[in-house]
Amino acid sequence: MNNFITDLEYSLEERENRLFDKFYYRAFKGLMHIKLVSDLGQQREGIDKVLHFSNGKQLLIDEKKRRKDYGDILLEEWSIVEQKKKGWVGDSKKKTDYIVYAIMPSQKVYLFPYLLLQAAWRKHYLEWKKNYRTQIAKNIGYNTSFLCIPPPILISAIKNEMEQTLKDNRYGRSSA
């Protein structure tokens, strides 16, 4: 049985928090400091950390941690199945810039640009729903569903979103 508050406490553990921060300093040049977000409202908006850069830029990070390596990436389809409330991957209200998805036992981490991840989700959702396993997480009073996507499949779909053509073939004209 899962509990949002218990999972939030797990996500804020200091030892693992330091590992994530070291990763951010390696991954992002010009990073000046990192603000850990503990405000529940901001957490629900997909903001676990705010990365502050020397040029004034900020990145909003949503961290996802897996306690065990199952060889897949869980994408939250429905945060509350019973209400058909969209999961984080399909939620257009999230303020997230990047999803940082870590598999703690193997220390593997994925850095997903959130808008490209969402575009891949919209394009491939029906195909993934048909071809990959759905996992249900039982929570107190509700259930959450996830699609279990192999990392190479997800990374390829995101990469395909990064390379497009300027011509819009849907209407037989260019997008300009």
Secondary structure by P-SEA (a helix, b strand, c coil): cccaaaaaaaaacaaaaaaaaaaaaaacccccbbbbbccaaaaaacccbbbbccccbbbbbbbbbbcccccccccccccccccccccccccccccccccccccccccbbbbbaaaaaaaaaaacaaaaaacbbbbbbbcccbbbbbbbccaaaaaaaaaaaacccccccccccccc
